[in-house]
C-alpha cells in the first residue's frame, strides 16, 4: 500500500507530539508534514517559498486556533481552489463552539473533531480518524 501523506496544521507542541505518536502506531504507512500557522499551511499547499518541493498531501488535519490565518481562513482557501478542494480536511480543534462547527461545514470541511482533553482519549480519536479516512474511505489522487 502506498504511503499516505498527511499535513498537520497545529501550533500546540503537545498536540503535535500526541498526533505523531498516534500515527506511529498506525497500520497504515504515513508521512506527516507539520506546519504551525496558517501562512505556512497555505505556502505548503500552494508550493511557495520553503515548500516549493513538497508533495500534495492526501489528508489535512487543521486546527482552528492557529496564528497568522486561522483554520477557517485556511479552509476557505483550500476549498476555493480547484487543485486542492478534493483533499479531505478534518478540523481537529479544541473548540466545541456550534458557531465554529457550522462555519467549518459551511466552508466544506469534510469532518469536525473536537480534541479530547484526556491524552488516551486524544490518541483514540486520532486512531478513529486513521481508521475511517485511511482504511475505510478512498482518497482522491
C-alpha positions in Angstrom: 0.0 0.0 0.0 1.2 3.5 -0.9 2.3 5.8 1.9 -0.3 8.4 2.9 0.9 12.0 3.2 -0.8 13.9 6.0 -0.5 17.7 6.5 -0.9 18.5 10.2 -1.6 22.2 10.8 -1.1 22.7 14.5 0.7 25.1 16.7 0.5 23.3 20.0 3.6 21.2 20.6 1.9 18.7 22.9 -0.9 18.0 20.3 1.7 17.6 17.6 3.6 15.0 19.6 0.4 13.1 20.5 -0.8 13.1 16.9 2.6 11.9 15.6 2.7 9.2 18.3 -0.8 8.0 17.4 0.0 7.7 13.7 3.3 5.8 14.5 1.0 3.1 15.9 -1.0 3.1 12.7 -1.3 0.1 10.5 -1.1 2.4 7.5 2.3 3.8 6.4 2.1 7.6 6.8 4.3 10.6 6.3 3.3 13.6 8.3 4.3 17.1 7.5 3.8 19.7 10.2 3.2 23.4 9.9 2.4 25.7 12.8 0.5 28.6 11.3 -2.0 29.4 8.6 0.5 31.2 6.4 2.9 28.2 6.3 -0.1 25.9 5.6 -1.0 28.0 2.5 2.6 28.2 1.4 2.9 24.4 1.8 -0.3 23.7 -0.2 0.4 26.3 -2.9 4.1 25.2 -3.1 5.6 28.7 -2.2 8.8 29.7 -0.5 10.4 27.0 1.6 7.7 24.5 0.5 8.2 24.5 -3.3 9.3 20.9 -3.4 6.6 19.5 -1.1 4.2 16.8 -2.3 0.5 17.4 -2.2 -1.0 15.9 1.0 -3.7 13.2 0.8 -5.3 14.4 4.0 -5.2 17.6 6.1 -5.7 17.9 9.9 -6.4 21.5 10.5 -6.7 23.3 13.8 -8.9 26.4 14.0 -6.9 28.4 16.5 -3.6 28.9 14.8 -1.5 32.0 14.2 -1.5 34.3 11.2 -4.5 32.9 9.3 -6.9 30.9 11.4 -8.2 27.5 10.4 -11.4 28.8 8.9 -9.4 31.2 6.6 -7.1 28.3 5.5 -10.1 26.0 4.9 -11.8 28.7 2.7 -8.6 29.0 0.6 -8.3 25.2 0.3 -11.9 24.6 -0.7 -11.9 27.6 -3.0 -9.0 26.2 -5.1 -9.9 23.6 -7.8 -6.5 21.9 -7.4 -6.9 21.5 -3.6 -10.6 21.1 -2.9 -10.6 17.3 -3.3 -8.2 16.9 -0.3 -10.2 15.9 2.7 -9.9 18.5 5.5 -10.6 17.4 9.1 -11.0 20.2 11.5 -9.2 18.9 14.6 -9.6 21.5 17.3 -10.3 22.3 21.0 -13.3 24.4 20.0 -16.7 22.8 20.6 -18.5 26.1 19.7 -21.5 25.4 17.5 -20.6 28.6 15.6 -17.2 27.1 14.7 -18.7 23.8 13.8 -21.3 25.4 11.5 -18.7 27.7 9.9 -16.4 24.7 9.2 -19.1 22.8 7.4 -20.3 26.0 5.6 -16.8 26.2 4.2 -16.8 22.5 3.1 -14.9 20.8 5.9 -15.1 17.1 5.5 -15.2 16.4 9.2 -15.1 18.2 12.5 -13.5 16.6 15.6 -13.2 18.2 19.0 -9.9 17.3 20.6 -10.4 15.3 23.8 -8.6 16.7 26.8 -7.6 13.3 28.1 -4.4 12.0 26.5 -5.7 8.5 26.0 -9.0 9.8 24.5 -7.0 12.0 22.2 -5.0 9.0 20.9 -8.2 7.1 20.4 -9.7 9.9 18.4 -6.6 10.0 16.1 -6.8 6.3 15.6 -10.5 6.6 14.7 -9.6 9.3 12.2 -7.0 7.0 10.8 -9.4 4.0 10.6 -12.1 6.0 8.8 -10.1 8.2 6.5 -7.1 5.9 5.7 -8.6 2.4 5.9 -12.4 2.7 5.1 -12.5 5.7 2.8 -10.9 6.1 -0.6 -8.9 9.3 -1.0 -8.7 11.4 -4.2 -5.4 11.4 -6.0 
